[in-house]
Structures are given as structure tokens and as C-alpha cells.
Amino acid sequence: MGIATDLSYSFTPSNALQRAVRVVASSRPGAWMLARTLPTLDRAVARLTHGRTTMVEQLAGLPVLVVTTTGRRSGRPRPAQLIGIPVHDDLALIGTNFGQHRTPTWVLNLEADPRATVAHRDVTLDVVARPAGEEEREEILALAGRVYVGYPKYFDRVSDRRVRVLVLERPVHD
């Protein structure tokens, strides 16, 4: 079994309101606002519901992962709420940062130390992140547009940097 299966991470059909929220969120002003407010709101809703749901899950119908990296400077745990892209029963992460020009901190943390945990609802797994190969990258980017309408728009807006695509795998224990 893969990480997506072990986490019971899947997408359900969205309703009309959730599709409308996704369109607004993928616009330049919507993405700008979400980049600045969504992490705090998502954490608050997750805390209030004891991890059963998040703001993104309710409003946009997108399941959220909590990926906890190790801060590359602080060495402290750094949780980030992210949308995973299911790929062959595993998960990939895309560092679009809502279409902003800077690479997200969680990507830089994973590049410095690829070990992390990933949680969805009440399941937490140890993972290791690795950069996607070129063929994998193309497949993941194509899948991303089917998962969330905003990804292609984000890619268009981020023309001054290469968006990182990372694949989560189970760690190999010696």
C-alpha cells in the first residue's frame, strides 16, 4: 500500500459552492489573500474540530495534509497545511506558494532535511521527500490541474522560478 492509501487521502466530488471557492482562490487577488490568511484559519478550524476538518476542506472541498518539516535554521518542527497530489497511490507536493514569487519555506526545509511527517485526520506517517524526476514531474503537474483548478494559473504566474515538485516516500530503515 502507498502513502495515500495509508492516510485514507482521497478527493470527493465538489459541490457548486466549493467549485466557486476554488475559482476565486485561484485568481490573483484570491491567492494573494489566501497566502496571508489561510494557514492561520486552517490551523484554527483544525484545532476546533480536533483535526477532523480544515477550512479548505469545508470551503473548497480539498483534503488537507499537515506536513511537518524540520526548520532549516531553527531545527524546530514546522507544520504546513498542503494539498497532496495522489500519484500511483503515493503523494506529491507542489511548491507553488499560491502563485507567489518566493519558494515556500516548507520546500526549502525539505531540501535541507528531507525527513518529515505527514498527517491526515488521525493518521500520521514518517516520510522522506525527494525531487520528482522529469517524467514524474510532468505527470504530477498534469494531475495537479485535475485536482485543483488553481495550479495551472499558479504555474503561469510563477515564471521567474522553477516550481519544485517533491514526491513523498516511506523511509528505508536499515
C-alpha positions in Angstrom: 0.0 0.0 0.0 1.1 3.6 -0.6 1.0 6.7 1.5 -2.3 8.0 0.0 -4.0 4.7 0.9 -2.4 4.5 4.4 -3.7 8.1 5.1 -7.1 7.4 3.5 -6.3 10.5 1.5 -8.8 11.0 -1.4 -10.8 13.5 -3.2 -14.6 13.6 -3.3 -16.7 15.4 -5.9 -17.1 19.0 -5.1 -20.4 20.9 -4.9 -21.2 24.2 -6.8 -20.1 26.4 -3.9 -16.8 24.6 -3.5 -16.1 24.9 -7.2 -16.8 28.6 -7.0 -14.5 29.0 -4.0 -11.7 27.2 -6.0 -12.1 29.7 -8.9 -11.9 32.7 -6.6 -9.0 31.2 -4.7 -7.1 30.6 -7.9 -7.4 34.3 -9.0 -4.5 36.6 -8.4 -6.3 38.6 -5.6 -7.8 35.4 -4.1 -4.4 33.7 -4.0 -2.8 36.8 -2.5 -5.3 36.9 0.3 -5.2 33.2 1.0 -1.4 33.1 1.1 -1.7 35.6 4.0 -4.7 34.3 5.9 -5.3 30.6 5.1 -2.6 28.9 7.2 -3.9 30.6 10.4 -7.5 30.0 9.6 -6.8 26.4 8.7 -5.0 25.7 11.9 -7.8 27.3 13.9 -10.5 25.2 12.3 -8.4 22.0 12.6 -7.8 22.8 16.3 -11.6 23.5 16.9 -12.6 20.3 15.2 -9.8 18.2 16.8 -8.2 17.6 13.4 -11.4 16.2 11.7 -11.5 19.0 9.1 -10.0 22.3 7.9 -11.3 25.5 6.4 -10.0 24.4 2.9 -11.8 21.0 3.2 -15.1 22.7 4.1 -15.0 25.7 1.7 -13.1 24.2 -1.3 -13.7 20.5 -0.8 -9.9 19.8 -1.0 -8.4 17.4 1.6 -5.5 18.9 3.6 -2.3 17.2 4.7 -0.3 18.5 7.6 3.4 18.1 6.5 5.8 18.7 9.4 9.3 19.5 8.4 12.3 20.5 10.4 13.2 24.2 10.2 16.5 24.5 8.3 17.6 27.3 10.6 15.8 26.7 13.9 15.8 22.9 13.9 12.2 23.1 15.2 9.2 21.3 13.8 7.4 23.4 11.2 3.9 22.2 10.2 2.4 23.3 6.9 -1.1 22.6 5.6 -0.8 21.4 2.0 -2.8 19.7 -0.8 -1.2 16.5 -1.9 -1.4 15.2 -5.4 -2.1 11.4 -5.4 0.3 9.7 -7.8 0.2 5.9 -8.1 -1.1 5.5 -4.5 1.6 7.8 -3.2 1.6 11.6 -2.8 3.4 14.5 -4.4 3.7 18.1 -3.1 4.0 21.1 -5.4 5.7 24.3 -4.2 3.6 26.9 -5.9 3.2 29.1 -2.8 -0.3 30.2 -4.1 1.4 31.5 -7.3 3.7 33.9 -5.3 7.2 34.5 -6.5 9.0 33.1 -3.5 9.6 29.4 -2.9 7.6 28.2 0.1 9.6 27.7 3.3 8.4 24.1 3.6 10.1 23.3 0.3 13.4 24.8 1.5 13.1 22.9 4.8 12.6 19.6 2.9 15.5 20.3 0.6 17.7 20.8 3.7 16.3 17.8 5.5 14.0 15.5 3.5 12.7 13.7 6.6 9.2 14.8 7.7 5.9 13.5 8.9 2.6 13.7 7.0 -0.8 13.6 8.8 -4.3 13.4 7.5 -7.1 13.4 10.1 -6.0 10.9 12.7 -3.2 9.1 10.9 0.5 10.3 10.9 3.3 8.7 8.9 7.0 9.2 8.6 8.1 10.2 5.1 11.1 11.2 3.1 10.7 13.8 0.3 12.7 13.6 -2.9 12.6 15.7 -6.0 10.4 14.3 -8.8 12.3 13.2 -11.9 11.4 15.0 -15.2 8.9 12.4 -16.4 7.3 12.2 -12.9 7.2 16.0 -12.7 5.3 16.2 -16.0 2.8 13.6 -14.8 2.3 15.3 -11.4 1.8 18.7 -13.0 -0.8 17.3 -15.3 -2.6 15.6 -12.4 -2.4 18.8 -10.4 -4.7 20.7 -12.8 -7.3 18.0 -12.4 -7.1 18.1 -8.6 -7.3 21.9 -8.3 -8.1 24.4 -11.0 -5.7 26.9 -9.4 -2.5 25.0 -10.1 -2.2 25.9 -13.8 -2.9 29.5 -13.0 -0.2 29.5 -10.3 2.3 27.9 -12.7 1.6 30.7 -15.2 2.2 33.4 -12.6 5.4 31.9 -11.3 7.6 32.4 -14.3 10.7 33.6 -12.5 11.5 30.4 -10.6 11.2 26.7 -11.2 8.3 25.3 -9.1 9.7 22.4 -7.0 7.8 19.1 -7.1 8.5 16.6 -4.4 7.4 13.0 -4.0 6.8 11.6 -0.6 8.1 8.1 0.1 8.3 5.8 3.1 11.7 5.9 4.8 14.0 3.0 4.2 15.0 1.5 7.5 18.4 -0.3 7.8 
